[in-house]
Each structure stands twice: as C-alpha cells, then as structure tokens.
Amino acid sequence: LKSPDNDWELLESIGEGTYGEVFKVRNRKTGDYAAAKIMESINEVMEEIEEEYRILKELSNHPNLPKYFGIYFRKTSDGEDQLWLVIELCSNGSVTDLAKSLIKIGHKLNESLIAHILRQTLLALEHLHKNHVMHRDIKGHNILITENGVIKLVDFGVSAHLKSSIGRRNTSVGT
C-alpha cells in the first residue's frame, strides 16, 4: 500500500471509530475534504480491518454508504504502523450528536426528520443485506449526516459477510 502523505493532508481529529481515530483530511491535488480512519496496532485487529476495507471497496457505490477513496499504509516517526481508510466526509456529524445538541436547547428530533434518518438507514441496510453483509453495530454514532442532509451508515469494523442469504451469525458484537 502506498503512503497517504503524497495524497492527503492531515487536518484535525473529528471522532473515534471502533478501531481508530477519525481525522478530517484534505486531498493535496483537488483540495477536497474527506475523513481518514487512522488505525494503529493493526496486527491485533487485521481481520476487522480487512472486513471493513472489503465492504467499503465493494459496496460503497450506494448513496447511503460513504464513498471510498482508498487505503494507505504509513510508518510513524516512532516506528508504529498506521493504516488509513479514507472515506467521504460527513460534515454534519452523527445522529447522536444531532439529538444531543437539540436536547441541550430544549428540542427533540421531529417525526419527519426521524423518518428521513430511518428510511435512508434502512436503504443502506437493505443494500448490505442483499450483498450478504450484516452490519452488527447499528447506533446513532454510526449514522452520519452529510452537509446536504444525506444519511450515511458507517463503521463496518464488526460487520460480517454471510455465505448465503439464509446464513446466520451466532455471535453477538457491537453496542
């Protein structure tokens, strides 16, 4: 894998995923912004990283999954291995962030907004399920909102591919 240094400029931390910290990055050639999930100690979670990478690479063609821009490898100055998964930036944050900010000012999500969020989340899940993938960690933190109000389902670190449409997982993971 190539280094992200030629393609992406690291800007600021914007959150944490299951297996790494998420940063806002800028493409050095186009100036476009994206999100980079930067994972360290990658040998310990290689199976989960491979699953997330595979889902993003193969299935991110759906409007309710983030666009996938690439995977990169970097060695830090202190010798740590880093893996960068670069995806579409959802600049309006998570559904959890939205709900908490509304509660702080004495409001709550209205029914039409909840319906919008649920519909687009279910469309993402339908796409995953048609491709024999179980997300296994659906929660407000993993449902993001773009600047245009489009809902994106993210964080596939504990997702699982099933061998058939009637396959089952007998394990529990996620929140």
Buried (B, 14 or more C-beta within 10 A) or exposed (E): EEEBEEBBEBEEEBBEBBBBBBBBBBBEEEEEBBBBBBBBEBEEBEEBBEBBBBBBEEBBEBBBBBBBBBBBEBEEEEEEEBBBBBBBBBBBBBBBBBBEEBEEEEEEBEEEBEEBBEEBBBBBBEBBBEBBBBBBBBEBBBBBBBEEEBBBBBBBBBBBBBEEEEEEEEEEBBE
